[in-house]
Amino acid sequence: MKKNIGIVVSSFFMFLLLFVGCGKKEANDNNSIQEIVPIQTTIVERKDINVSKTFTGTLEGEEQANIIAKIPERVIGIKVKVGDYVNAGQLLIELDKSGASSQYFQAEAAFINAERDFKRMETLFAEGAISQQMLDGVQTQFKVAKANFEAAKSTVELTSPISGVVTALNINIGDLTQVGMPLIVVANINRMKLVFRVGEADVSSLSVGQTVEIFSESKPSLIQSGKILQISKSADIQSRSFEVKALFNNTSDRWFKPGMFCRAKANLNSQTGSLIIPNTAIIYEAERKGVFVINNKIAKYRLVETGITDGIITEVVSGLNEGEIVATIGANNLKDGTNVHVAN
């Protein structure tokens, strides 16, 4: 008896639950509520936009010379040290003049003999003892001997071709030089050059005389203003990039040094008074770009044509008017005709 009563009660409750469930579904079907999407918005306005990019390069002095070895000989004298100021023509390094590779003493002897012969012939010519042709021949021999001696001397007495500061010394007394080996670097560091490379997409946006900001990552707060001095006319075959040189004044304490890695920040493009929207407002669909314009709390999709961008804001060329309101955060959740709640 109890078992039968339990079955009846259970059946009753199941029927009641089914009845209530069917009633809620119908209510939902008959009284559906459209979804309202919360978003943030911004006003389309006119602003100036500058597109800039940073390039990395290596510093050089405004004038810089690498003193290299022309022959393999032993170093017997170093006349300067790093930090010394030197004048053009000043002796920096002396090599062994009697070494196997040196022709110094042979060239010196030939020059002395040629000089004596020439002076003797000049005296004879003045007395009318020899002809002009004989004097010219001896004079030519003298000039050749002098040139040979000066060339031999330049291989063992290395001088500075420019005035500046010794910024690097890569040799010690007693070392044997190698041909082409840079021994000393002399640079004029009152003004510095930053040599950097740019891709073919950016080189057309740069011009000689354009202002750039130069700084080092080791001291980013120290920014020097410079100008582009030179842009190569052809690209490097391997890297497909163009060499650019920018000149700037060094600091009073000569903080910037040759060989340092520095960065140059340059404006590649700029527009004044353009219609501007944040990049977050742009919806990308295949090759199309659009935004959701908000009017009376309803989102309407509209195609737009964009211009330059600095990575944060973008220029709108067509499709929007100044003062219109567009969705930013939450725009990806919208469809054409969606009701929205602005929660800026």
PAMAR-63259 format. One record per residue: x, y, z of N, C-alpha, C in turn; residue in three letters. Coordinates in steps of 0.2 Angstrom, whole numbers, padded with zeros to 4 digits, always signed. Each point is the difference from the previous one (the first is absolute). Last residue first. Example, Ala and Ser with C-alpha at 12.3 -4.5 7.8 and 13.67 -1.06 7.14 Angstrom:
<dokes>
+0064-0011+0035+0004+0006+0001-0004+0005+0003SER/+0002-0028+0000-0004+0006+0000+0004+0006+0000ALA/
</dokes>
This chain:
<dokes>
+0160+0272-0105+0007+0002+0000+0003+0001+0007ASN/-0021-0012-0011+0003+0000+0006+0007+0002+0000ALA/-0024-0003-0015+0006+0004+0000+0003+0000+0007VAL/-0017-0017-0014+0000+0004+0006+0007+0003+0001HIS/-0016-0011-0022+0006+0001+0004-0001+0004+0006VAL/-0012-0016-0022-0001+0005+0006+0006+0000+0004ASN/+0001-0007-0026+0000-0002+0007-0002+0005+0004THR/+0003+0000-0025-0007+0000+0003+0000-0002+0008GLY/+0019-0009-0015-0004+0005-0002-0007+0000+0003ASP/+0019-0010+0015-0002-0002-0007-0004+0006-0002LYS/+0020-0005+0020-0006+0003-0003-0001-0003-0007LEU/+0019-0004+0016-0006-0004+0002-0006+0003-0004ASN/+0022+0010-0002+0000-0007-0003-0006-0004+0001ASN/+0004+0022+0010-0003+0000-0007+0000-0007-0003ALA/+0008+0007+0023-0006-0004-0001-0003+0000-0007GLY/+0016+0020+0006+0000-0007+0004-0007-0003+0000ILE/-0001+0018-0015+0007-0002+0001+0000-0006+0004THR/-0019+0015-0016+0002-0004+0006+0007-0002+0000ALA/-0011+0024-0009+0002-0007-0002+0001-0004+0006VAL/-0012+0025-0009+0003-0004+0006+0001-0007-0003ILE/+0001+0026-0012-0004-0006+0001+0003-0004+0006GLU/+0010+0021-0008-0005+0000+0005-0005-0006+0001GLY/+0013+0005-0023+0002+0003+0006-0006+0000+0005GLU/-0001-0018-0019+0000+0007+0000+0002+0002+0007ASN/+0004-0023-0018-0002+0003+0007+0000+0008-0001LEU/+0006-0014-0018-0005-0005+0003-0002+0003+0007GLY/+0025+0005-0013-0007+0000-0002-0004-0005+0004SER/+0023+0005+0006-0001+0004-0006-0007+0001-0003VAL/+0013-0004+0025-0006-0003-0004+0000+0005-0006VAL/+0021-0008+0018-0003+0006-0004-0006-0004-0004GLU/+0010-0009+0024+0000+0000-0007-0004+0005-0004THR/+0014-0008+0026-0006+0003-0004+0001+0000-0007ILE/+0015-0012+0013-0005+0001+0005-0006+0003-0003ILE/+0019-0005-0014-0001-0006+0005-0005+0001+0005GLY/+0005+0015-0017+0006+0000+0004+0000-0006+0005ASP/-0011+0006-0026-0001-0001+0007+0006+0000+0003THR/-0013+0008-0025+0006-0001+0004-0002-0002+0007ILE/-0021-0002-0015+0007+0003-0003+0006-0002+0005GLY/-0027-0010-0007+0004+0003+0005+0007+0002-0004THR/-0028-0005-0004+0006+0000-0003+0005+0003+0004GLU/-0025-0013+0005+0004+0006+0000+0007-0001-0004VAL/-0028-0010+0006+0007-0001-0003+0003+0006+0000LEU/-0019-0008+0017+0001+0005-0005+0007-0002-0003ARG/-0022-0009+0018+0007-0001-0003+0001+0005-0006TYR/-0015+0004+0023-0001-0001-0007+0007-0001-0003LYS/-0014-0001+0026+0006+0000-0004-0001-0002-0008ALA/-0015+0013+0021+0000-0005-0004+0007+0000-0005ILE/-0008+0016+0017+0001-0006+0004+0000-0006-0005LYS/-0002+0023-0008-0006-0002+0004+0001-0007+0003ASN/+0019+0002-0015-0005+0005+0000-0007-0002+0003ASN/+0028-0007-0007-0005+0000+0006-0005+0006-0001ILE/+0018-0015-0017-0002+0006+0002-0006+0000+0005VAL/+0021-0017-0008-0007+0000+0002-0002+0007+0003PHE/+0019-0009-0020-0001+0002+0007-0008+0000+0002VAL/+0020-0011-0020-0006+0004+0002+0000+0002+0008GLY/+0014-0012-0024+0001+0003+0007-0006+0004+0001LYS/+0009-0022-0017-0004+0006+0001+0002+0002+0007ARG/+0007-0020-0011+0004+0006-0002-0004+0006+0001GLU/-0006-0019+0015+0003-0002-0006+0005+0006-0002ALA/-0011+0008+0018-0004-0006-0003+0003-0001-0007GLU/+0004+0015+0025+0003-0002-0006-0004-0006-0002TYR/-0004+0023+0015-0001-0007+0000+0002-0002-0007ILE/+0006+0021+0018+0000-0002-0007-0002-0008+0000ILE/+0004+0015+0020-0007+0001-0003-0001-0004-0007ALA/+0021+0002+0013-0005-0005+0003-0007+0000-0003THR/+0018+0016-0005+0001-0006-0004-0005-0006+0003ASN/-0006+0027+0002+0004-0005+0003+0000-0007-0004PRO/-0005+0024-0012-0003-0005+0004+0005-0005+0003ILE/-0002+0026-0015+0004-0005+0004-0005-0005+0004ILE/+0003+0020-0022-0005-0004+0004+0003-0006+0003LEU/+0016+0022-0006-0004-0006-0003-0005-0003+0005SER/+0017+0020+0001-0007+0001-0001-0004-0006-0003GLY/+0025-0001-0005-0002+0005+0004-0008+0001-0001THR/+0021-0020-0003-0005+0004-0003-0003+0004+0005GLN/+0024-0016-0007-0004+0004+0005-0006+0004-0004SER/+0023-0020+0000-0006+0003-0003-0004+0004+0005ASN/+0021-0010+0005-0001-0003-0007-0005+0004-0004LEU/+0017+0006+0022-0007+0000-0002+0000-0002-0008ASN/+0019-0008+0019-0002+0004-0006-0007+0000-0001ALA/+0021-0008+0018-0007+0001-0001-0002+0005-0005LYS/+0023-0016+0007-0003+0006-0003-0007+0000-0001ALA/+0021-0013+0017-0007+0000-0004-0001+0007-0003ARG/+0024-0015+0008-0005+0005+0001-0006+0000-0004CYS/+0025-0012+0008-0006-0001-0003-0005+0005+0002PHE/+0028+0003-0001-0006-0001+0004-0006-0002-0005MET/+0022+0007-0008-0001-0007+0001-0006-0002+0005GLY/+0012+0024+0003+0000-0004-0007-0001-0008+0002PRO/-0010+0018+0017+0006-0002-0002+0000-0004-0006LYS/-0014+0019+0018+0000-0005-0006+0006-0002-0003PHE/+0000+0016+0018-0003-0007+0002-0001-0005-0005TRP/+0011+0024+0004+0002-0005-0005-0003-0007+0002ARG/-0003+0022+0011+0004-0005+0003+0002-0006-0005ASP/-0015+0017-0006+0006+0004+0002+0005-0005+0003SER/-0017-0010-0018+0000+0003+0006+0006+0004+0002THR/-0005-0004-0026+0001-0004+0006-0001+0004+0006ASN/-0012+0003-0025+0005+0003+0005+0001-0005+0006ASN/-0008-0009-0025-0003+0004+0006+0006+0002+0004PHE/-0009-0013-0025+0006+0003+0003-0003+0004+0006LEU/-0006-0023-0016-0003+0006+0003+0006+0003+0004ALA/-0004-0019-0022+0004+0003+0005-0003+0007+0003LYS/-0007-0025-0014-0001+0007+0002+0005+0002+0005VAL/-0005-0022-0019+0004+0003+0005-0002+0008+0001GLU/-0015-0022-0009+0003+0006-0002+0004+0003+0006PHE/-0009-0026-0008-0001+0005+0004+0004+0006-0002SER/-0001-0025-0006-0005+0004-0003-0002+0007+0004ARG/+0018-0018+0004-0006+0001+0004-0006+0004-0003SER/+0019-0008-0014-0002-0005+0005-0006+0002+0004GLN/+0009+0016-0015-0002-0006-0004-0003-0006+0005ILE/-0001+0027+0005+0005-0005+0001-0003-0007-0003ASP/-0008+0024-0010-0001-0005+0006+0006-0005+0000ALA/+0000+0027-0010-0001-0007-0002+0000-0005+0006SER/+0003+0024+0001-0004+0000-0006-0002-0007-0002LYS/+0006+0011+0026+0003-0004-0006-0005+0000-0006SER/+0002+0019+0019-0004-0006-0001+0002-0003-0007ILE/+0008+0020+0020+0001-0003-0006-0004-0006+0000GLN/-0001+0016+0018+0005+0003-0005+0001-0003-0006LEU/-0019+0004+0021+0002-0004-0005+0005+0003-0005ILE/-0003+0009+0025-0003+0000-0006+0003-0005-0005LYS/-0005+0004+0029+0005+0000-0006-0004+0001-0006GLY/-0001+0001+0029-0003+0001-0006+0005+0001-0006SER/+0000-0014+0025+0003+0005-0004-0004+0001-0007GLN/-0004-0011+0027-0002+0000-0007+0003+0006-0004ILE/+0000-0015+0024+0004+0005-0003-0001-0001-0008LEU/-0011-0014+0015-0003+0007+0002+0005+0005-0003SER/+0004-0024-0001-0006+0002-0005-0002+0007+0001PRO/+0021-0016+0005-0002+0006+0003-0005+0004-0004LYS/+0008-0022-0006+0003+0000+0006-0002+0007+0004SER/-0007-0004-0022-0004-0004+0005+0003+0000+0006GLU/+0004+0021-0017+0002-0007+0001-0004-0003+0006SER/-0005+0020-0020+0001-0002+0007+0003-0007+0000PHE/-0010+0022-0018+0005-0005+0001+0001-0001+0008ILE/-0018+0011-0020+0002+0000+0007+0004-0006+0001GLU/-0005+0016-0023-0001-0007+0004+0003+0001+0007VAL/-0007+0016-0025+0002-0001+0008-0001-0007+0002THR/+0006+0008-0026-0006-0002+0005+0003-0001+0007GLN/+0013+0004-0021-0001+0006+0004-0006-0001+0005GLY/+0001-0016-0020+0006+0003+0002-0002+0007+0003VAL/-0018-0020+0000+0003+0005-0005+0006+0003+0004SER/-0021-0022+0001+0006+0004+0003+0003+0004-0006LEU/-0017-0016-0004-0003+0005+0004+0005+0004+0004SER/+0005-0018-0016-0003+0006-0003-0003+0005+0004SER/+0009-0020+0009+0006+0004-0003-0004+0006-0003VAL/-0011-0020+0009+0000+0007+0004+0005+0005-0003ASP/-0005-0022-0009-0006+0002+0001+0000+0007+0004ALA/+0020-0013-0005-0003+0003-0006-0007+0003+0001GLU/+0016-0003+0021-0002-0004-0005-0003+0004-0006GLY/+0021+0007+0017-0007+0000+0000-0003-0004-0006VAL/+0024+0005+0017-0003-0002-0006-0008+0000+0001ARG/+0023+0014+0011-0005-0005+0001-0003-0002-0007PHE/+0019+0016+0015+0000-0003-0006-0005-0006+0001VAL/+0007+0025+0012-0003-0007+0001-0001-0003-0007LEU/+0018+0020+0010-0004-0003-0006-0003-0006+0003LYS/+0010+0023+0013+0000-0007-0001-0004-0001-0006MET/+0016+0021+0012-0006-0002-0004+0000-0007-0002ARG/+0017+0007+0013-0004+0005+0001-0007+0000-0002ASN/+0019-0015-0003-0006-0002+0003-0004+0006+0003ILE/+0020-0010-0018-0002+0007+0002-0007-0002+0003ASN/+0020-0019-0002-0006+0003-0002-0001+0007+0002ALA/+0017-0023-0004+0000+0007+0002-0007+0003-0003VAL/+0012-0026+0006-0005+0004-0003+0000+0007+0003VAL/+0019-0022-0005-0003+0005+0004-0006+0004-0003ILE/+0009-0021-0009+0004+0001+0006-0002+0005+0005LEU/-0010-0018-0020+0000+0007+0002+0003+0000+0007PRO/+0006-0016-0022-0002+0000+0007-0001+0007+0003MET/+0009-0007-0022-0007+0002+0000-0003+0000+0007GLY/+0022-0014-0002-0002+0005-0006-0008+0001+0001VAL/+0014-0006+0022-0003-0004-0006-0002+0006-0005GLN/+0019+0000+0022-0006+0002-0004-0002-0004-0005THR/+0013-0005+0023+0002+0000-0007-0007+0002-0003LEU/+0009+0007+0025-0004-0004-0004+0002+0001-0007ASP/+0011+0012+0018+0002-0007-0001-0004-0004-0005GLY/-0011+0021+0013+0007-0001-0002+0003-0007+0000ILE/-0026+0004-0004+0004+0001+0006+0008+0000-0003ASN/-0028+0004-0009+0006-0003-0001+0005+0002+0006ILE/-0023+0009-0006-0001-0007+0000+0007-0004-0001ASN/-0014+0024+0007+0007-0002-0001+0000-0008+0001LEU/-0019+0023-0002+0001-0008+0000+0008-0001-0001ALA/-0010+0022+0000-0005-0003+0003+0001-0008+0001THR/+0013+0026-0004+0001-0007-0001-0006-0004+0004VAL/-0003+0025-0011+0001-0004+0006+0001-0007-0001VAL/+0005+0021-0018-0006-0003+0004+0003-0003+0006GLY/+0007+0009-0027+0001+0002+0007-0006-0002+0004SER/+0011-0013-0022-0005+0005+0002+0002+0003+0007ILE/+0012-0017-0011-0002+0004-0006-0005+0005+0002PRO/+0021-0013+0014-0008+0001+0000-0001+0005-0006SER/+0021-0018+0001-0002+0006+0002-0008+0001+0000THR/+0023-0019-0001-0008+0001-0001-0002+0006+0004LEU/+0023-0012-0010-0002+0006+0005-0007+0002-0002GLU/+0009-0018-0012+0003-0001+0007-0001+0006+0005VAL/-0008+0000-0023-0001-0007+0002+0002-0001+0007THR/+0004+0020-0012-0007+0000+0003-0002-0007+0002SER/+0022+0004-0010+0000+0003+0006-0007+0000+0003LYS/+0004-0007-0022+0003-0005+0005-0001+0003+0007ALA/-0007+0014-0017-0005-0006+0001+0003-0005+0004ALA/+0013+0019-0004-0006+0002+0003-0005-0006+0001GLU/+0019-0003-0014+0002+0000+0007-0006+0002+0005PHE/-0003-0001-0023+0001-0007+0002+0002+0001+0008ASN/-0002+0020-0012-0007-0003+0001+0001-0007+0003ALA/+0020+0011-0006-0003+0004+0006-0007-0004+0001LYS/+0012-0006-0019+0003-0003+0007-0003+0003+0006ALA/-0007+0008-0021-0002-0007+0001+0003-0003+0006VAL/+0006+0022-0006-0007+0000+0002-0003-0007+0001LYS/+0022+0003-0009+0000+0002+0007-0007+0000+0003PHE/+0004-0005-0023+0002-0006+0005+0000+0002+0007GLN/-0005+0017-0016-0005-0006+0000+0002-0005+0005THR/+0015+0017-0004-0005+0002+0004-0006-0005+0001GLN/+0018-0004-0015+0002-0001+0007-0005+0002+0005VAL/-0004+0004-0023+0000-0007+0001+0002-0002+0007GLY/+0000+0023-0008-0007-0003+0001+0000-0007+0002ASP/+0021+0010-0005-0003+0002+0006-0007-0002+0002LEU/+0010-0004-0021+0003-0004+0005-0002+0002+0007MET/-0008+0012-0018-0003-0006-0001+0003-0005+0005GLN/+0008+0023-0003-0007-0001+0004-0002-0007+0000GLN/+0026+0002-0003-0006+0003-0003-0006-0001+0004SER/+0026+0005+0008-0004-0006-0002-0006+0004-0003ILE/+0017+0013+0008+0004-0006-0002-0004-0005-0002ALA/-0005+0023+0008+0000-0001-0007+0004-0006-0002GLY/-0005+0010+0022+0007+0002-0003+0000-0002-0007GLU/-0019-0006+0013+0001+0007+0001+0006+0003-0003ALA/-0004-0023+0000-0004+0003-0005+0000+0008+0001PHE/+0012-0014+0015+0003+0000-0006-0004+0003-0006LEU/-0009-0001+0022+0006+0004+0000+0003+0000-0007THR/-0017-0014+0004-0003+0007+0000+0006+0005-0001GLU/+0005-0023+0003-0002+0001-0007-0003+0007+0000MET/+0005-0008+0021+0006+0001-0004-0001+0002-0007ARG/-0018-0005+0014+0003+0006+0002+0006+0001-0004LYS/-0011-0020-0003-0004+0005-0003+0003+0007+0002PHE/+0010-0020+0009+0001+0001-0008-0004+0006-0003ASP/-0003-0005+0023+0007+0002-0001+0001+0001-0007ARG/-0020-0010+0006+0000+0007+0002+0007+0003-0001GLU/-0003-0023-0004-0003+0004-0005+0000+0007+0002ALA/+0009-0014+0016+0004+0000-0006-0003+0004-0006ASN/-0013-0004+0020+0006+0005+0001+0004+0000-0006ILE/-0018-0015-0001-0002+0007+0000+0005+0005+0001PHE/+0004-0023+0001-0001+0002-0007-0002+0007+0000ALA/+0002-0009+0021+0007+0000-0003-0001+0003-0007ALA/-0020-0005+0012+0004+0006+0003+0006+0001-0004GLU/-0012-0019-0004-0003+0005-0003+0003+0007+0002ALA/+0007-0020+0010+0002+0000-0007-0003+0006-0004GLN/-0005-0003+0023+0007+0002-0001+0002+0000-0007PHE/-0023-0007+0005+0002+0007+0002+0007+0002-0001TYR/-0015-0020-0004+0004+0002-0005+0003+0007+0002GLN/-0012-0023+0013+0001+0007-0001+0005+0002-0005SER/-0006-0022+0008-0005+0002-0004+0001+0008-0002SER/+0014-0013+0016+0000-0003-0007-0005+0003-0005ALA/+0009+0016+0020-0003-0007-0001+0000-0002-0007GLY/+0008+0021+0011+0005-0005-0003-0003-0007-0001SER/-0012+0019+0010+0002+0002-0007+0005-0005-0003LYS/-0021-0002+0019+0007-0002-0001+0002+0002-0007ASP/-0021+0014+0010+0002-0007-0001+0008-0001-0002LEU/-0018+0019+0013+0006-0001-0004+0001-0008+0000GLU/-0022+0019+0005+0003-0007+0001+0006+0000-0005ILE/-0011+0021+0002-0004-0004+0005+0004-0007+0002LEU/+0004+0027-0011+0002-0007+0000-0003-0003+0006LEU/-0011+0021-0014+0004-0002+0006+0002-0007+0000GLN/-0014+0012-0017+0007+0000-0001+0004-0003+0006GLY/-0022+0013+0005+0001-0004-0006+0007+0000-0002ALA/-0006+0001+0026-0001+0004-0006+0001-0004-0006ASN/-0009-0007+0026+0006+0000-0005-0002+0004-0006VAL/-0007-0007+0028-0002+0004-0006+0006+0000-0005TYR/-0007-0020+0019+0004+0006-0002-0002+0004-0006ASP/-0010-0020+0010-0002+0006+0003+0004+0006-0002GLY/+0010-0025-0001-0007+0002-0001-0002+0006+0004VAL/+0026-0001-0007-0005-0004+0003-0007+0002-0001LYS/+0026+0002-0013-0006+0003+0003-0003-0005+0004VAL/+0020-0004-0013+0001+0007+0002-0006+0003+0004LYS/+0013-0025-0005-0006+0003+0000+0000+0007+0003ILE/+0019-0020-0012-0002+0007+0004-0007+0001-0001GLY/+0010-0019-0009+0006+0002+0004-0002+0006+0004ILE/-0011-0022-0015-0002+0006+0003+0006+0002+0005VAL/+0001-0017-0022+0000+0001+0007-0001+0007+0002ARG/-0009-0010-0024+0006+0002+0004-0001+0000+0007GLU/-0013-0004-0026+0001-0004+0007+0007+0002+0003PRO/-0014+0018-0016+0004-0006+0000+0000-0003+0007ILE/-0015+0017-0003+0001-0001-0007+0005-0006-0002LYS/-0018+0009+0021+0007-0003-0002+0000-0001-0007ALA/-0017+0018+0012+0001-0007-0002+0007-0001-0002ILE/-0019+0018+0012+0007+0000-0002+0002-0008+0000ILE/-0024+0015-0002+0003-0006+0002+0007-0001-0002ASN/-0018+0022+0004+0006-0004-0004+0002-0006+0003ALA/-0021+0021-0001+0003-0006+0004+0005-0003-0005GLN/-0018+0023+0005+0005-0003-0004+0004-0006+0003GLU/-0019+0006+0010-0002+0004-0006+0006-0002-0005GLU/-0003-0019+0017+0001+0007+0000-0001+0003-0006GLY/-0014-0021+0006+0006+0002-0002+0001+0007+0001GLU/-0018-0022+0008+0002+0007+0000+0007+0000-0003LEU/-0022-0017-0005+0007+0001+0003+0002+0007-0001THR/-0027-0010+0000+0006+0000-0004+0007+0001+0005GLY/-0030-0004-0003+0006-0001+0004+0006+0000-0004THR/-0027+0011+0000+0005-0004-0004+0006-0001+0005PHE/-0028+0007+0001+0007+0001+0003+0004-0005-0004THR/-0024+0015-0006+0003-0006+0001+0008+0000+0002LYS/-0027+0014-0003+0007+0000+0001+0003-0007+0000SER/-0022+0017-0007+0002-0007+0000+0008+0000+0000VAL/-0021+0018+0007+0007-0001-0002+0001-0007+0000ASN/-0023+0018+0000+0003-0007+0001+0007+0000-0003ILE/-0021+0019+0009+0006-0001-0004+0003-0007+0002ASP/-0027+0006+0001+0006+0000+0004+0006+0000-0005LYS/-0029+0000+0003+0005+0002-0004+0007+0001+0004ARG/-0022-0017+0005+0002+0006+0000+0006+0002-0004GLU/-0021-0018+0009+0004+0001-0006+0002+0007+0000VAL/-0007-0014+0023-0002+0005-0005+0005+0001-0006ILE/-0005-0022+0017+0004+0006-0001-0003+0004-0005THR/-0007-0023+0018+0000+0004-0006+0005+0006+0000THR/-0008-0026+0012+0003+0006+0001+0000+0004-0007GLN/-0017-0021+0010+0006+0002-0004+0002+0007+0002ILE/-0019-0022+0004+0003+0006+0003+0007+0001-0004PRO/-0025-0012-0008+0008-0001+0001+0003+0006+0003VAL/-0025-0013-0001+0003+0007+0000+0007-0001+0002ILE/-0022-0017-0010+0007+0001+0003+0002+0007+0000GLU/-0026-0007-0002+0006+0001-0004+0006+0001+0004GLN/-0023-0014+0007+0003+0006+0001+0007+0001-0004ILE/-0026-0015+0000+0008+0000-0001+0002+0007+0001SER/-0023-0012+0003+0003+0006+0003+0007+0001+0000ASN/-0013-0019-0008-0004+0005-0001+0002+0007+0002ASN/+0013-0020+0004-0001+0000-0008-0005+0006-0001ASP/+0004-0005+0022+0006+0002-0003-0001+0001-0007ASN/-0017-0009+0012+0001+0007+0002+0006+0003-0004ALA/-0004-0023-0002-0005+0004-0004+0001+0007+0001GLU/+0013-0015+0013+0002+0001-0007-0004+0004-0004LYS/-0007-0005+0022+0005+0005+0000+0003+0001-0008LYS/-0017-0017+0005-0003+0007+0001+0006+0005-0001GLY/+0005-0023+0000-0003+0002-0006-0003+0007+0000CYS/+0009-0009+0020+0005+0001-0005-0003+0003-0006GLY/-0015-0007+0017+0003+0007+0001+0006+0001-0005VAL/-0011-0021-0001-0005+0005-0002+0003+0007+0001PHE/+0013-0019+0006-0001+0001-0007-0005+0005-0002LEU/+0002-0005+0023+0006+0003-0003+0000+0001-0007LEU/-0018-0011+0010+0000+0007+0002+0007+0003-0003LEU/-0003-0023-0002-0004+0003-0004+0000+0008+0001PHE/+0012-0014+0014+0003+0000-0007-0004+0004-0005MET/-0009-0004+0022+0006+0005+0000+0003+0001-0007PHE/-0016-0017+0004-0003+0006+0000+0005+0006+0000PHE/+0007-0023+0001-0003+0002-0007-0003+0007+0000SER/+0008-0008+0021+0005+0001-0005-0002+0002-0007SER/-0016-0007+0016+0003+0006+0002+0005+0002-0005VAL/-0009-0021-0002-0005+0005-0002+0003+0007+0001VAL/+0012-0019+0008+0000+0000-0008-0004+0006-0002ILE/-0001-0005+0023+0007+0003-0002+0000+0001-0008GLY/-0018-0012+0010-0001+0007+0001+0006+0004-0002ILE/+0001-0024-0002-0005+0003-0005+0000+0008+0001ASN/+0012-0013+0016+0003+0001-0006-0004+0003-0005LYS/-0010-0005+0021+0005+0006+0000+0004+0001-0007LYS/-0014-0019+0002-0004+0006+0000+0004+0006+0000MET/
</dokes>
